[in-house]
Amino acid sequence: MLGLLAWTIADIAARSVFSSPLGGTVELTELAVVAMVYLGLSYAESKDAHIAVDLLYVRLPVRGQLALRVFAGLVSLAVIAVMTWRLYVYAGQLDTGGYITGILQIPLYPVALLAVLGTATFGLAVLLNTAVSMRALLGRR
């Protein structure tokens, strides 16, 4: 993130001082944001720091909360599995097609593979949290 911040500041300075922006800033920003978002998913899940609407959740008894967490975890795992698979297929298509960015000519498939890695680790984090909730729901520690 700091590298992206430094690049953006340099781009703004170059545009202001020299009336010439740094080439590829938009491309680098887009690729960096994709990497940060997908790689940050599992970290947020491991800290239980995702944004959630808890209008119903807080009104449930503890067992109801655990049951809802298990249900949400199982649904999430199904969605994440499909996302991971489709991102993997997409990364292959980007590689096979030789897709690159327009200005800097950066291949796109490595960024898609980072998204696959991030989504897969997100799935593992969800699996672990779901297992913890399921053990608690079943009364095991």
NUFI-809808 format. One record per residue: residue number from 1; residue in one letter; y, z, x of N, C-alpha, C, O in turn. Coordinates in steps of 0.2 Angstrom, whole numbers, plus 2048, in hexadecimal, padded with zeros to 3 digits. Layout:
% NUFI-809808
{zadren NUM, a, {Y, Z, X}, {Y, Z, X}, {Y, Z, X}, {Y, Z, X}}
...
This chain:
% NUFI-809808
{zadren 1, m, {7FA, 800, 804}, {800, 800, 800}, {806, 800, 804}, {80B, 7FD, 803}}
{zadren 2, l, {806, 804, 80A}, {80C, 804, 80E}, {80D, 7FD, 811}, {813, 7FB, 812}}
{zadren 3, g, {808, 7FA, 813}, {809, 7F3, 816}, {80C, 7EE, 811}, {810, 7EA, 813}}
{zadren 4, l, {80A, 7EF, 80B}, {80D, 7EB, 805}, {814, 7EC, 804}, {818, 7E8, 803}}
{zadren 5, l, {816, 7F3, 804}, {81C, 7F5, 804}, {821, 7F2, 80A}, {826, 7F0, 808}}
{zadren 6, a, {81E, 7F3, 810}, {822, 7F0, 815}, {823, 7E9, 815}, {829, 7E6, 816}}
{zadren 7, w, {81E, 7E5, 813}, {81F, 7DE, 812}, {824, 7DC, 80D}, {828, 7D8, 80E}}
{zadren 8, t, {824, 7E0, 807}, {829, 7DE, 802}, {830, 7E0, 804}, {834, 7DC, 803}}
{zadren 9, i, {831, 7E6, 808}, {837, 7E7, 80A}, {83A, 7E2, 80F}, {83F, 7E0, 80F}}
{zadren 10, a, {835, 7E0, 814}, {837, 7DA, 818}, {839, 7D4, 815}, {83D, 7D0, 817}}
{zadren 11, d, {835, 7D2, 80F}, {837, 7CC, 80B}, {83E, 7CD, 808}, {841, 7C8, 808}}
{zadren 12, i, {83F, 7D3, 805}, {846, 7D4, 802}, {84B, 7D3, 807}, {850, 7D0, 806}}
{zadren 13, a, {84A, 7D6, 80D}, {84F, 7D6, 813}, {850, 7CF, 815}, {856, 7CD, 816}}
{zadren 14, a, {84B, 7CB, 816}, {84B, 7C4, 818}, {84F, 7C0, 813}, {853, 7BC, 815}}
{zadren 15, r, {84E, 7C1, 80D}, {851, 7BE, 807}, {858, 7BF, 807}, {85C, 7BB, 806}}
{zadren 16, s, {85A, 7C6, 808}, {861, 7C8, 808}, {865, 7C6, 80E}, {86B, 7C3, 80D}}
{zadren 17, v, {862, 7C7, 814}, {866, 7C5, 81A}, {866, 7BE, 81C}, {86B, 7BB, 81E}}
{zadren 18, f, {860, 7BB, 81C}, {85F, 7B4, 81E}, {85F, 7AF, 818}, {85E, 7A9, 81A}}
{zadren 19, s, {85F, 7B1, 812}, {85E, 7AD, 80C}, {857, 7A9, 80D}, {857, 7A3, 80A}}
{zadren 20, s, {852, 7AC, 810}, {84C, 7A9, 810}, {846, 7AE, 810}, {845, 7B2, 814}}
{zadren 21, p, {843, 7AE, 80A}, {83E, 7B3, 809}, {838, 7B2, 80E}, {837, 7AC, 810}}
{zadren 22, l, {834, 7B7, 80F}, {82E, 7B6, 813}, {829, 7B2, 80E}, {828, 7B4, 808}}
{zadren 23, g, {825, 7AD, 811}, {821, 7A9, 80D}, {81A, 7AD, 80C}, {818, 7B1, 810}}
{zadren 24, g, {818, 7AC, 806}, {812, 7AF, 804}, {812, 7B6, 801}, {80D, 7B9, 800}}
{zadren 25, t, {818, 7B9, 800}, {819, 7C0, 7FE}, {815, 7C1, 7F7}, {812, 7C6, 7F6}}
{zadren 26, v, {816, 7BC, 7F3}, {813, 7BD, 7EC}, {80C, 7BC, 7EC}, {808, 7C0, 7E9}}
{zadren 27, e, {809, 7B8, 7F1}, {802, 7B8, 7F2}, {7FF, 7BE, 7F4}, {7FA, 7C1, 7F2}}
{zadren 28, l, {802, 7C1, 7FA}, {800, 7C7, 7FD}, {800, 7CD, 7F8}, {7FC, 7D1, 7F8}}
{zadren 29, t, {806, 7CD, 7F4}, {806, 7D2, 7EF}, {801, 7D2, 7EA}, {7FE, 7D7, 7E8}}
{zadren 30, e, {7FF, 7CC, 7E7}, {7FA, 7CB, 7E2}, {7F3, 7CD, 7E5}, {7F0, 7D1, 7E2}}
{zadren 31, l, {7F2, 7CB, 7EB}, {7EB, 7CC, 7EE}, {7EB, 7D4, 7EF}, {7E5, 7D7, 7EE}}
{zadren 32, a, {7F0, 7D7, 7F2}, {7F0, 7DE, 7F3}, {7EF, 7E2, 7ED}, {7EC, 7E7, 7ED}}
{zadren 33, v, {7F3, 7E0, 7E8}, {7F2, 7E4, 7E2}, {7EB, 7E4, 7DF}, {7E8, 7E9, 7DC}}
{zadren 34, v, {7E8, 7DE, 7DF}, {7E1, 7DD, 7DD}, {7DD, 7E2, 7E1}, {7D9, 7E6, 7DE}}
{zadren 35, a, {7DD, 7E2, 7E7}, {7D9, 7E6, 7EC}, {7DA, 7EE, 7EA}, {7D6, 7F2, 7E9}}
{zadren 36, m, {7E1, 7F0, 7E9}, {7E2, 7F7, 7E8}, {7E0, 7F9, 7E1}, {7DD, 7FF, 7E1}}
{zadren 37, v, {7E0, 7F5, 7DC}, {7DE, 7F7, 7D6}, {7D7, 7F8, 7D6}, {7D4, 7FD, 7D3}}
{zadren 38, y, {7D3, 7F3, 7D8}, {7CC, 7F3, 7D8}, {7C9, 7F9, 7DC}, {7C4, 7FC, 7DA}}
{zadren 39, l, {7CC, 7F9, 7E2}, {7C9, 7FF, 7E7}, {7CB, 806, 7E5}, {7C8, 80A, 7E7}}
{zadren 40, g, {7D1, 806, 7E1}, {7D3, 80D, 7DE}, {7CF, 80F, 7D8}, {7D0, 815, 7D6}}
{zadren 41, l, {7CC, 80B, 7D5}, {7C8, 80D, 7CE}, {7C3, 813, 7D0}, {7C3, 818, 7CC}}
{zadren 42, s, {7BF, 812, 7D5}, {7BA, 817, 7D6}, {7BD, 81E, 7D8}, {7BB, 823, 7D7}}
{zadren 43, y, {7C3, 81D, 7DC}, {7C6, 823, 7DE}, {7C9, 827, 7D8}, {7C8, 82D, 7D7}}
{zadren 44, a, {7CC, 823, 7D4}, {7CF, 826, 7CD}, {7C9, 829, 7C9}, {7CA, 82F, 7C7}}
{zadren 45, e, {7C4, 826, 7C9}, {7BE, 829, 7C5}, {7BB, 82F, 7C8}, {7B9, 834, 7C5}}
{zadren 46, s, {7BB, 82F, 7CF}, {7B8, 835, 7D2}, {7BC, 83B, 7D2}, {7BA, 841, 7D2}}
{zadren 47, k, {7C3, 83A, 7D1}, {7C8, 83F, 7CF}, {7C9, 841, 7C8}, {7CD, 845, 7C6}}
{zadren 48, d, {7C5, 83D, 7C4}, {7C6, 83D, 7BC}, {7CE, 83D, 7BB}, {7D0, 841, 7B7}}
{zadren 49, a, {7D1, 838, 7BE}, {7D8, 837, 7BD}, {7DA, 831, 7B9}, {7E0, 82F, 7BA}}
{zadren 50, h, {7D6, 82E, 7B5}, {7D7, 828, 7B1}, {7DC, 82B, 7AB}, {7DB, 830, 7A9}}
{zadren 51, i, {7E0, 826, 7A9}, {7E4, 828, 7A3}, {7DF, 828, 79D}, {7DB, 823, 79C}}
{zadren 52, a, {7E0, 82D, 799}, {7DB, 82D, 793}, {7DF, 830, 78D}, {7E4, 834, 78E}}
{zadren 53, v, {7DD, 82D, 787}, {7E0, 830, 781}, {7DB, 835, 77E}, {7D5, 834, 77D}}
{zadren 54, d, {7DD, 83B, 77E}, {7D9, 841, 77C}, {7DA, 844, 776}, {7D9, 84A, 775}}
{zadren 55, l, {7DD, 841, 771}, {7DE, 844, 76A}, {7D8, 847, 767}, {7D8, 84C, 765}}
{zadren 56, l, {7D3, 843, 767}, {7CC, 845, 765}, {7C9, 84A, 769}, {7C6, 84F, 767}}
{zadren 57, y, {7C9, 848, 770}, {7C5, 84C, 775}, {7C7, 853, 775}, {7C2, 858, 775}}
{zadren 58, v, {7CD, 855, 775}, {7CF, 85C, 776}, {7CD, 860, 770}, {7CD, 866, 770}}
{zadren 59, r, {7CC, 85D, 76A}, {7CA, 861, 764}, {7C3, 862, 763}, {7C1, 865, 75F}}
{zadren 60, l, {7BF, 85F, 768}, {7B8, 85F, 767}, {7B5, 866, 76B}, {7B9, 868, 770}}
{zadren 61, p, {7B0, 869, 769}, {7AD, 86E, 76D}, {7AA, 86B, 774}, {7AA, 865, 774}}
{zadren 62, v, {7A9, 870, 778}, {7A7, 86E, 77F}, {7A1, 869, 77F}, {7A1, 864, 782}}
{zadren 63, r, {79C, 86A, 77B}, {796, 866, 77A}, {798, 85F, 777}, {796, 85A, 77A}}
{zadren 64, g, {79D, 85F, 773}, {79F, 859, 770}, {7A3, 855, 775}, {7A3, 84F, 776}}
{zadren 65, q, {7A7, 858, 779}, {7AB, 855, 77F}, {7A6, 852, 784}, {7A7, 84C, 786}}
{zadren 66, l, {7A1, 856, 786}, {79C, 853, 78A}, {798, 84D, 787}, {797, 848, 78B}}
{zadren 67, a, {796, 84D, 781}, {793, 848, 77E}, {797, 842, 77E}, {795, 83C, 77F}}
{zadren 68, l, {79E, 843, 77C}, {7A3, 83D, 77C}, {7A3, 83A, 784}, {7A4, 834, 784}}
{zadren 69, r, {7A3, 83E, 789}, {7A4, 83C, 790}, {79E, 838, 791}, {79E, 833, 795}}
{zadren 70, v, {798, 83A, 78F}, {792, 837, 791}, {792, 830, 78D}, {790, 82B, 790}}
{zadren 71, f, {794, 830, 787}, {794, 829, 783}, {799, 825, 786}, {797, 81F, 787}}
{zadren 72, a, {79F, 827, 788}, {7A4, 823, 78B}, {7A1, 820, 792}, {7A3, 81B, 794}}
{zadren 73, g, {79E, 825, 796}, {79B, 823, 79C}, {796, 81D, 79C}, {796, 818, 7A0}}
{zadren 74, l, {792, 81E, 797}, {78D, 819, 796}, {790, 812, 793}, {78E, 80D, 796}}
{zadren 75, v, {795, 812, 78F}, {798, 80C, 78D}, {79C, 809, 793}, {79B, 803, 794}}
{zadren 76, s, {79F, 80D, 797}, {7A3, 80B, 79D}, {79E, 808, 7A2}, {79F, 803, 7A5}}
{zadren 77, l, {798, 80B, 7A3}, {793, 808, 7A7}, {791, 801, 7A5}, {790, 7FC, 7AA}}
{zadren 78, a, {790, 800, 79F}, {78E, 7F9, 79D}, {794, 7F4, 79E}, {793, 7EF, 7A0}}
{zadren 79, v, {79A, 7F6, 79D}, {7A0, 7F2, 79E}, {7A1, 7F0, 7A5}, {7A2, 7EB, 7A7}}
{zadren 80, i, {7A0, 7F5, 7A9}, {7A1, 7F5, 7B0}, {79B, 7F0, 7B3}, {79D, 7EC, 7B8}}
{zadren 81, a, {795, 7F1, 7B1}, {790, 7ED, 7B3}, {791, 7E5, 7B2}, {790, 7E1, 7B6}}
{zadren 82, v, {794, 7E4, 7AC}, {796, 7DD, 7AA}, {79C, 7DB, 7AF}, {79C, 7D5, 7B1}}
{zadren 83, m, {7A1, 7DF, 7B0}, {7A6, 7DD, 7B4}, {7A4, 7DC, 7BB}, {7A6, 7D7, 7BE}}
{zadren 84, t, {7A0, 7E0, 7BE}, {79E, 7DF, 7C5}, {79A, 7D8, 7C5}, {79B, 7D5, 7CA}}
{zadren 85, w, {795, 7D7, 7C1}, {791, 7D1, 7C1}, {796, 7CB, 7C0}, {795, 7C6, 7C4}}
{zadren 86, r, {79B, 7CB, 7BC}, {79F, 7C5, 7BB}, {7A4, 7C4, 7C1}, {7A5, 7BE, 7C3}}
{zadren 87, l, {7A6, 7CA, 7C4}, {7AB, 7C9, 7C9}, {7A7, 7C6, 7CF}, {7A9, 7C2, 7D3}}
{zadren 88, y, {7A0, 7C8, 7D0}, {79C, 7C5, 7D5}, {79B, 7BE, 7D4}, {79C, 7BA, 7D9}}
{zadren 89, v, {79A, 7BC, 7CE}, {799, 7B5, 7CD}, {7A0, 7B1, 7CE}, {7A0, 7AB, 7D1}}
{zadren 90, y, {7A5, 7B4, 7CC}, {7AC, 7B1, 7CD}, {7AD, 7B0, 7D5}, {7B0, 7AB, 7D7}}
{zadren 91, a, {7AC, 7B5, 7D9}, {7AD, 7B5, 7E0}, {7A9, 7AF, 7E3}, {7AB, 7AC, 7E7}}
{zadren 92, g, {7A3, 7AE, 7E0}, {79F, 7A9, 7E3}, {7A2, 7A2, 7E1}, {7A2, 79D, 7E5}}
{zadren 93, q, {7A5, 7A2, 7DB}, {7A8, 79B, 7D9}, {7AE, 79A, 7DD}, {7B0, 794, 7DF}}
{zadren 94, l, {7B2, 79F, 7DF}, {7B8, 79F, 7E3}, {7B6, 79C, 7EA}, {7B9, 798, 7ED}}
{zadren 95, d, {7B0, 79F, 7ED}, {7AE, 79D, 7F3}, {7AB, 796, 7F3}, {7AD, 792, 7F8}}
{zadren 96, t, {7A7, 794, 7EF}, {7A4, 78E, 7EE}, {7AA, 788, 7ED}, {7AA, 783, 7F0}}
{zadren 97, g, {7AF, 78A, 7E9}, {7B4, 785, 7E8}, {7BA, 785, 7EE}, {7BE, 781, 7ED}}
{zadren 98, g, {7B9, 78A, 7F2}, {7BE, 78A, 7F8}, {7C5, 78C, 7F6}, {7CA, 789, 7F9}}
{zadren 99, y, {7C5, 790, 7F1}, {7CC, 792, 7EE}, {7D0, 796, 7F3}, {7CD, 79B, 7F6}}
{zadren 100, i, {7D6, 794, 7F4}, {7DB, 798, 7F9}, {7E1, 798, 7F5}, {7E3, 795, 7F0}}
{zadren 101, t, {7E6, 79D, 7F8}, {7EC, 79E, 7F6}, {7F0, 798, 7F8}, {7EF, 794, 7FD}}
{zadren 102, g, {7F6, 796, 7F4}, {7FA, 790, 7F5}, {7FE, 790, 7FC}, {7FE, 78B, 7FF}}
{zadren 103, i, {801, 795, 7FE}, {805, 795, 803}, {802, 797, 80A}, {802, 794, 80F}}
{zadren 104, l, {7FF, 79D, 80A}, {7FB, 7A0, 810}, {7F4, 79E, 811}, {7F1, 79F, 816}}
{zadren 105, q, {7F2, 79A, 80C}, {7EB, 797, 80D}, {7E5, 79D, 80E}, {7E1, 79C, 811}}
{zadren 106, i, {7E6, 7A2, 80A}, {7E2, 7A8, 80B}, {7DC, 7A7, 806}, {7DD, 7A5, 800}}
{zadren 107, p, {7D6, 7A7, 808}, {7D0, 7A6, 804}, {7D0, 7AC, 7FE}, {7D1, 7B1, 800}}
{zadren 108, l, {7CF, 7AA, 7F8}, {7CF, 7AF, 7F3}, {7C8, 7B3, 7F2}, {7C8, 7B8, 7EF}}
{zadren 109, y, {7C3, 7B0, 7F4}, {7BC, 7B3, 7F3}, {7BC, 7BA, 7F6}, {7B9, 7BE, 7F3}}
{zadren 110, p, {7BF, 7BB, 7FC}, {7BE, 7C2, 7FF}, {7C1, 7C7, 7FA}, {7BF, 7CD, 7FA}}
{zadren 111, v, {7C7, 7C6, 7F7}, {7CA, 7CA, 7F3}, {7C6, 7CC, 7EC}, {7C5, 7D1, 7EA}}
{zadren 112, a, {7C3, 7C6, 7EA}, {7BE, 7C7, 7E4}, {7B8, 7CB, 7E6}, {7B6, 7CF, 7E2}}
{zadren 113, l, {7B6, 7CB, 7EC}, {7B0, 7CF, 7EF}, {7B3, 7D6, 7EF}, {7AF, 7DB, 7EE}}
{zadren 114, l, {7B9, 7D7, 7F1}, {7BB, 7DE, 7F1}, {7BC, 7E1, 7EA}, {7BA, 7E7, 7E9}}
{zadren 115, a, {7BD, 7DD, 7E5}, {7BD, 7DF, 7DE}, {7B6, 7E1, 7DC}, {7B5, 7E5, 7D8}}
{zadren 116, v, {7B1, 7DD, 7DE}, {7AA, 7DE, 7DD}, {7A8, 7E5, 7E0}, {7A5, 7E9, 7DC}}
{zadren 117, l, {7AA, 7E6, 7E6}, {7A8, 7ED, 7E9}, {7AC, 7F2, 7E6}, {7A9, 7F7, 7E4}}
{zadren 118, g, {7B2, 7F1, 7E4}, {7B6, 7F7, 7E0}, {7B3, 7F8, 7D9}, {7B2, 7FE, 7D8}}
{zadren 119, t, {7B1, 7F3, 7D6}, {7AE, 7F4, 7CF}, {7A7, 7F7, 7D0}, {7A5, 7FB, 7CC}}
{zadren 120, a, {7A3, 7F5, 7D5}, {79D, 7F8, 7D6}, {79D, 800, 7D8}, {799, 804, 7D5}}
{zadren 121, t, {7A2, 801, 7DC}, {7A3, 809, 7DE}, {7A6, 80C, 7D8}, {7A4, 812, 7D7}}
{zadren 122, f, {7AA, 809, 7D4}, {7AC, 80C, 7CD}, {7A6, 80E, 7C9}, {7A6, 813, 7C6}}
{zadren 123, g, {7A2, 809, 7C8}, {79C, 80A, 7C4}, {798, 810, 7C7}, {795, 814, 7C3}}
{zadren 124, l, {797, 811, 7CE}, {793, 816, 7D0}, {797, 81D, 7CF}, {794, 822, 7CD}}
{zadren 125, a, {79D, 81D, 7CF}, {7A1, 823, 7CE}, {7A0, 825, 7C6}, {7A0, 82B, 7C5}}
{zadren 126, v, {7A1, 820, 7C2}, {79F, 821, 7BB}, {798, 824, 7BA}, {797, 829, 7B6}}
{zadren 127, l, {794, 821, 7BD}, {78D, 823, 7BC}, {78C, 82B, 7BE}, {789, 82E, 7BB}}
{zadren 128, l, {78F, 82C, 7C4}, {78F, 833, 7C6}, {792, 838, 7C1}, {78F, 83D, 7C0}}
{zadren 129, n, {798, 836, 7BF}, {79B, 83B, 7BA}, {797, 83B, 7B4}, {797, 840, 7B0}}
{zadren 130, t, {794, 836, 7B1}, {790, 836, 7AB}, {78A, 83A, 7AC}, {788, 83E, 7A8}}
{zadren 131, a, {787, 83A, 7B2}, {781, 83E, 7B3}, {783, 845, 7B3}, {77F, 849, 7B1}}
{zadren 132, v, {789, 847, 7B6}, {78B, 84E, 7B6}, {78C, 850, 7AF}, {78A, 856, 7AD}}
{zadren 133, s, {790, 84C, 7AB}, {791, 84E, 7A4}, {78A, 84E, 7A0}, {78A, 853, 79C}}
{zadren 134, m, {786, 84A, 7A1}, {77F, 84A, 79E}, {77B, 850, 7A0}, {778, 854, 79B}}
{zadren 135, r, {77B, 852, 7A6}, {778, 858, 7A8}, {77B, 85F, 7A5}, {777, 863, 7A2}}
{zadren 136, a, {782, 85F, 7A4}, {785, 864, 7A1}, {783, 864, 79A}, {782, 86A, 797}}
{zadren 137, l, {783, 85F, 797}, {782, 85E, 78F}, {77B, 861, 78E}, {779, 864, 789}}
{zadren 138, l, {776, 85F, 793}, {76F, 861, 792}, {76E, 868, 794}, {768, 86B, 794}}
{zadren 139, g, {773, 86C, 796}, {773, 873, 798}, {770, 874, 79F}, {76E, 879, 7A1}}
{zadren 140, r, {770, 86F, 7A3}, {76D, 86F, 7AA}, {773, 86F, 7AF}, {779, 86D, 7AE}}
{zadren 141, r, {773, 873, 7B4}, {778, 873, 7B9}, {777, 86F, 7BF}, {77B, 86F, 7C4}}
